[in-house]
Amino acid sequence: MEIDGRCHCGNVTYRAEVDAANVVICHCTDCQTMASAPFRTTVFCNETDFRLLGEAPTIYVKVAESGRKRQQAFCDKCGTHIYATTVEAPGSRTLGLRVGAIAQRDQLIPKQQLWARSAQPWVAHLDELQTVQTQ
């Protein structure tokens, strides 16, 4: 599936070919902290299927609980997270694109939840909350 994405301010824009069947929600504490949210939703693509159209994102390297180093790409103007990937083997890596920055996000339905042990317990009860359509 071809998608296009952008940061909030439009500084970082891109197109990519993704597998819409490979969408996950991650509940790890790193994702919670970096997204300032209870989880993060990601779709994967090969680095060769990602084409940057706007400015290049800024890269921050974090060390995961496993000890692996992960590049976190984000807009240095508005802070929108764009993708994460390994630091090894540039050119043949898998990018984890952040679904919230993708225009076709309504078509990217999660198929799996990762790091469930770190999930906030109330996430399972969101359908019980009062719903307001706009604010």
ABEGO torsion letter per residue (X at the ends): XBBBBBBAAGABBBBBBBBAABBBBBABAAAAAAAGBABBBBBBBBAAABBBABBBBBBBBBBBAAGBBBBBBBBAAAGBBABBBBABGBGABBBBBBAAABAAAAABBBABBBGAAABBAAAAAAAABBBBABX
